[in-house]
Amino acid sequence: MILEVAILNIKQGLSEAFENNFHKAQHIISSMKGYVSHELKKCVEQDDKYILLVNWETIEDHETGFRRSEQYQEWKALLHHFYDPFPTVEHYK
């Protein structure tokens, strides 16, 4: 199993809108091949900061299956405009 880790810095004051959109977007990611589970956690010390943890069966399920899918375009439209800066995504085993 592979753990995808992304630190999400949300533009100031947009956390509520981000959370609403993430609620919609999580249905996209959870329907993808190789998806196992995910957690979105809000930072206690810093407003507008989150960590996203996604478990995938393989790194290819994330990097190729999800990121090159049509569904990713919908995910991107729902979430990417909230990030500043754009998050670095890392994978752990």
C-alpha positions as CSV (number, residue, x, y, z in Angstrom):
1,M,0.0,0.0,0.0
2,I,1.1,3.6,-0.8
3,L,0.3,6.6,1.3
4,E,-0.1,9.9,-0.5
5,V,0.6,12.9,1.7
6,A,-0.2,16.5,0.7
7,I,0.0,19.6,2.9
8,L,-2.7,22.0,1.6
9,N,-2.3,25.7,2.3
10,I,-5.7,27.3,1.5
11,K,-6.0,31.0,0.5
12,Q,-6.8,33.0,3.5
13,G,-10.5,33.0,4.4
14,L,-11.5,30.3,2.0
15,S,-11.4,27.3,4.3
16,E,-15.2,26.9,4.6
17,A,-15.6,27.0,0.8
18,F,-12.7,24.5,0.4
19,E,-14.3,22.1,2.9
20,N,-17.6,22.3,1.0
21,N,-15.9,21.5,-2.3
22,F,-13.8,18.8,-0.7
23,H,-17.0,17.1,0.5
24,K,-18.1,16.9,-3.1
25,A,-14.6,16.0,-4.4
26,Q,-14.0,13.1,-2.0
27,H,-16.7,11.1,-3.8
28,I,-14.6,11.4,-7.0
29,I,-11.3,10.1,-5.5
30,S,-13.1,7.3,-3.5
31,S,-14.5,5.9,-6.7
32,M,-11.1,5.4,-8.4
33,K,-9.4,2.1,-9.0
34,G,-6.8,1.4,-6.4
35,Y,-8.3,3.8,-3.8
36,V,-8.2,2.4,-0.3
37,S,-9.1,5.3,2.1
38,H,-8.5,9.0,2.8
39,E,-8.4,11.5,5.6
40,L,-8.5,15.3,5.5
41,K,-7.2,16.9,8.8
42,K,-7.4,20.6,9.6
43,C,-4.3,22.1,11.3
44,V,-4.8,23.2,14.9
45,E,-2.0,25.8,14.9
46,Q,-2.6,27.4,11.6
47,D,-5.9,28.5,10.1
48,D,-6.4,27.6,6.4
49,K,-4.0,24.6,6.5
50,Y,-4.8,21.0,6.1
51,I,-3.1,17.6,5.5
52,L,-4.6,15.1,3.0
53,L,-3.7,11.5,3.5
54,V,-4.8,9.0,0.8
55,N,-4.0,5.3,0.8
56,W,-3.7,3.7,-2.6
57,E,-3.0,0.1,-3.6
58,T,-0.1,1.2,-5.8
59,I,1.6,4.5,-6.8
60,E,0.5,3.9,-10.3
61,D,-3.2,4.0,-9.2
62,H,-2.6,7.5,-8.0
63,E,-0.1,8.9,-10.5
64,T,-1.5,7.3,-13.6
65,G,-5.0,6.0,-12.9
66,F,-6.2,9.0,-11.0
67,R,-4.2,11.9,-12.3
68,R,-4.6,11.0,-15.9
69,S,-8.3,10.3,-15.6
70,E,-11.3,12.4,-16.7
71,Q,-12.4,12.4,-13.1
72,Y,-9.2,14.2,-12.1
73,Q,-10.3,17.2,-14.2
74,E,-13.4,17.5,-12.1
75,W,-11.3,17.1,-8.9
76,K,-9.0,19.8,-10.2
77,A,-11.8,22.2,-11.0
78,L,-13.3,21.8,-7.5
79,L,-10.1,22.2,-5.5
80,H,-7.0,23.5,-7.2
81,H,-8.0,27.2,-7.2
82,F,-8.0,27.2,-3.3
83,Y,-4.2,26.3,-3.0
84,D,-1.5,28.9,-2.3
85,P,1.1,27.7,-3.0
86,F,0.3,24.6,-4.9
87,P,0.9,21.6,-2.7
88,T,3.8,19.2,-2.9
89,V,2.6,15.6,-2.9
90,E,4.8,12.8,-1.6
91,H,4.3,9.1,-1.4
92,Y,5.3,6.7,1.4
93,K,5.4,3.0,1.8
